[in-house]
Amino acid sequence: MHDRLANLLGAASLAVTDLVLAGATRAAGTNPNAATALVVLSAAPDLGITELGRRVGLTQSAAARMVDGLEAASLAERRPGGGRTVRVRLTPRGEETVRRMLTARDAPLTDALSALDEAERDTLTDLLAKLLARLYEEIQDADLMCRLCDRHCCTTGAVCPVGQAERDAQARDAAEAGGAA
């Protein structure tokens, strides 16, 4: 027998994902990976192509092709880094595109949340923070989990639960490493 709550969470998760990706990609005029890369670059400018690919979930070669497309659309540009490293940075057009994307991403989420009163929203905030911390234990990559997040929105006046879960895991790892020495 399947768990109804898990089923409802799955359906809600997919619906939210579909709405978020549709809004973001439509606003960016790109595919989902490129849209995600733009948001990642807005939070972490000057990433190398390999690291950008990791955060988006792509191989280095796929990330390089994606950056080619972003450059062709004048949304990002490559810059020389140290040695053979190439850094990627948003252009002014890319920065404006990210602002439009985050607004488009927020609209269906805000609409869905309008079904809840303030107390329910507060409860859901606490529950989602707890779920995200648990999901971090499984995924173990805050950059990947938060790849389409508005980082400023999540950390203004609050602590990002995914970032906190990552810091907690790093502290546990350091304590375990210190205890093993």
Secondary structure, DSSP 8 states (H G I E B T S, - for coil): ---HHHHHHHHHHHHHHHHHHHHHHHHHTS-HHHHHHHHHHHHSTTEEHHHHHHHHT--HHHHHHHHHHHHHTTSEEEEE-STT-EEEEE-HHHHHHHHHHHHHHHHHHHHHHTTS-HHHHHHHHHHHHHHHHHHHHHH--HHHHTTT--HHHHHTTS--HHHHHHHHHHHHHHHHHHHH-
